[in-house]
């Protein structure tokens, strides 16, 4: 079985986007009551949005189950306030829940959190509990920068985040550290902000004692860990200069990397420097890069091919990357 | 000959730091006149600061010439205002000039610019001209984020920067894109902010027409290009989705990568995906990582060893990486 631990509902029916637009428009009109309202999307529309996209690609590429969450850039926690984010997150999560219910063999749900800049992450506990306890979600996406590119909230290792981590540990769900859209013109979202978010989070973990406080807390750093595996020597050396234990001991019981790296040399590097136990298969399809690589004739994001092409990985290594590690990290996954 | 294109004067005599501290202290006392003052550092102190550090390491590692600039984190353009940065930059550049004069076979000077958040980069032209025309500097370091981690200035591709680029082209000097200290608690400086700055600048270039406007403008992206080579497939795919020409055509006449990547697998990846013409040898010693890698028994930042260990590079490839490319990019270098 092949589990893709990183897929977003990027193809959701247009009514979702329309709802969000009207929500944003209403922010300007303070005389309006804040209403969550309803989302009129039929099951057939959901099926249609998935059949020609994620499901087709699963079949074509030979992957089985995608851990499925709302569109990452769509989270846009910087828009509005905590109520805005709550209403929006509930709709997005409910829609992902419905998609997973319609295709329980193809998708397992991962939730968006109703974060908002300057609002304590404890405020997300209600939605996390609802998703996990009532709807069967198995993980969440955690935005290390709800400001959308200005990084005005405390680092992920600050006690500001601890109440949410306590709940994650209690519920036994991991978080994928995933920024959202960038409203800072310095940062292109998928080309800079996403990758920077990954690198930043890793370095925050490295300089902290977070995993002494939460020995069972688990994070997935997506996009192959940002810049981290490429600079693994730098990170080993920085930790050493700081008199920290080796990275394996310091972090690798708690921090995992996905395989959203869109060329073979990158995947080879990842598999060379990061222990195989810490690598989770992912493609992020349908996502950031949608074209076909003229150098290979295959889609850039068909990452399964790269892993299969790493000649020195044994059968057991591949089983861990494709399935075993995901089951260990997303321990609520039963499919 | 082996040219290290990326070295900072991280070991400058203590009087430099003392001057900076008093400059910062004076910022709080608005009754004081803004004085540049003098820096009392003798030639012997400069010699002493280099003999046991950069010069010793050059000898031990077998490198010849370091392109030498003021300490990157020390630039701290976010402190004070444009006058603060002008006084500080002049002192730092003068000291680098003196070091290079004392050891003309070992160092060639690269300047810091007196940037300040919200101040037009055109304001740096005077210091750039002074350094290049009067003192023989051959390049500059350009900070894409003078705010120190809040990224409040326009992207490097905005016309905001164009007057400085016009001067760089006229003087025929390249810029190394290099952020400075981070005053944002989200970003560790050498572990996140530096690498993010590299990745961010590359993506700014990718999404722009900058090199159509400045066909001879040259940038070095340090630290092995941040996350870029590891995600080369992602960047190729993003450019393709945007209907841009291939990266080679779009950027690689103007954008170069250094080799400050502190382990062999990273250097192997760099040499595999980036054309050899675009790779400039560098170590950033004495810099971000100062320890000895227990896996190799050699200093992490002894990057010459990694390049020598890439078995498929031919003699001519190595000559380009170690010397030829640096001479082409830093065309004012005569040594």
Interface residues (C-beta under 8 A of the other chain):
Chain A: X144 X145 X149 X150 X151 X153 X154 X155 X184 X185 X186 X187 X188 X190 X191 X192 X195 X196 X199 X200 X202 X203 X204 X206 X207 X223 X224 X226 X227 X229 X230 X231 X232 X233 X234 X235 X236 X237 X238 X240 X241 X261 X262 X263 X264 X265 X266 X268 X269 X272 X273 X288 X289 X290 X291 X293 X300 X301
Chain B: X144 X145 X149 X150 X151 X153 X154 X155 X184 X185 X186 X187 X188 X190 X191 X192 X195 X196 X199 X200 X203 X204 X206 X207 X223 X224 X226 X227 X229 X230 X231 X232 X233 X234 X235 X236 X237 X238 X240 X241 X261 X262 X263 X264 X265 X266 X268 X269 X272 X273 X288 X289 X290 X291 X293 X300 X301
